[in-house]
């Protein structure tokens, strides 16, 4: 694990269209990565830190709060820390183009 990496759980890189909802807004987003405790989505606007947020992947909804929102090149990358009663797993839903980084020697 890189010293700058703050995650402690196994992370999966993916590319899937998902729905993100917060504070009366609802937009389509690109799911960049996911882990049992959170996810990163790419959206066109910043979302305030600490904002409650809902992430829908297929028919599955995940609730949490925004843990970061950073502009990179062409959009905002928003980190979602899942709520205590929300946890993702491959048994729950498998996003499209899911890649396990531990199998690639990157984690």
N, C-alpha and C positions, 0 to 999 in steps of 0.2 A: 504494500500500500504506500503510495506517495505520502510524504510528510504533509503536503498541503491538502490531502484528501481528508474530509471530516466524517465520512460515512464509515460505519463499523459493520454493516451488514452487506451481504452479497448483492451486487447490483447487476442488472441486465440492461444492455443497450437495446433499443428497439426503435421502430419508426411506424407509427400508427396514428390515424386521425381519431381524436377523442373530443369530447365535449367538456368545456370548463365553464362553471357557473360561480359567480360571486356578486354579492351586493346588487342584485337585480340585473346583472349582465350575464349573457350567455354567448360563448363564442366557440368555434371549432379551433382546435389546437393540434400541434404535432407532439405526440408523446416521444420524448427523447430517451429517457431511461426510467427504470422502475425497480423498486426493491420492496421487501416486505413492509418497510416503515415509511416509504415515501416515493415520490416520483419527480421528474422534471418535465415540464411542458414548454413548448415554444409558442408564444402568442405575439400579437402585434402591438400590445400596449403593456405598460408596467402595471403590476398589481401590488398594492400596498402590503408591506410586511405585517404579519399577524392576521391578515384578512382571512376569515373563514371561507373555504372554497370547496366545491364539489367537482369531482372528476368522474366522468362516465366513459367507461370502456365497454363497448358493446352494450349488453344489458346490465352491466354491473356498475354500481355507484360507490365511490370512495370519498369520504369526507376528511377534511384536514384543515391546516392553516398554511399560509404562505411563509416559507422560511427564508427565501431570497428572491430577488427579481433583478436580473442583470441584463443590460443591453449588450449584445454581441453581434456585430456585423450587420445583421438584417432582421433582428427581432429580439424580443425579451425572453430570456430563459428564466422560468419561474419554478422554484423548488416548492414542493408540497410535502409537508410533514403530515402523514396520516394520523387521524385521531386514534386514541387508544383502542377503541372498539372497531377500528378499520385496519385490516391487514391484507396486503396482496400476496398471492402465491400463484404458481403455475397451475395449481388445481382450481383456482378461482376463475381466472381468465388468462388466456395467452395472447398478448398483443402480436400484431403482425411483425415480421422481421425481427424476432427476439433473438438476441445473442448473449450467451453466457460468457462474460469476460474472463472468468476463472479458467475456462477451457482454452482461451487464447494466450494465456500466460501474461495477461495485463493486470492482474489483481493480486 
